[in-house]
Amino acid sequence: MKTILLNAYAFNLRYAHALIADVEDNDMTHRPSAGFENHPAFTLGHLISGAALTVKYLGGTYDLNPEWEALFKRKGPGDPRLPEPDRTRYPSKAEILQELTRQHERVENLIRELDETKFAEPTTWRFNSYMPTLGDLIYFMCVTHESMHLGQLAAWRRAMRLPSALATL
C-alpha cells in the first residue's frame, strides 16, 4: 500500500508543477470563463491545506500558516465561500509551489514511517460511510482528492488555450 500511495502522490506533485510551469504569476488567479472559480492559486493552495490535514491524519503536527488556511480551506460543493480573484491576496506562484512541495514531503515521510497495519484501523471523517479506514482516508487525500483538483487545473489550461501539461511528463 505504501509504495502505491507514494508513487501516485509523487506523480501528483510532478503533475501539479507541470500544470503551472508555463503559467505567468499574474495569471494564477485568472478566471477564463464562468465555471473556473477555482483558479490555479486557489486550487494549489487548497491542495496545500489538504496535505497539511493529511499530516494531521497521519499523526503529525498540523502546520499551515493561519492566513493561508483562511484563504485556501474550502469544504467543497455547498461551501458559500468562493476563491478571491484578487491576485494580491495570494502568495506568489513560487511560494505556493514551495509550500506544496514541503507539505508533500511531510506526508511522504509520515507514510514511510507508518506501521502498515495502521491503514486498516477505523477512522471517522466526512466520507466515513464510503471509506471507513485510515488507509481509505489517506488514499483519498493523496490520490483521489489531489487528482480531482489537478483535473480542474488541466481544464483551466484548456480554457486558457495552453498545451497539455501531461504531455510534458
Protein Blocks (a to p, Z undefined) as FASTA:
>chain_A
ZZmmmmmmmmmmmmmmmmmmmpcfklmmccfbghilpgfklmmmmmmmmmmmmmmmnopa
cdddfklmmmmmcgbehiabdcdfblklpccfklmmmmmmmmmmmmmmmmmmpcfklmmp
ccddfklmmmmcfklmmmmmmmmmmmmmmmmmmmmmmmnopacfklmZZ
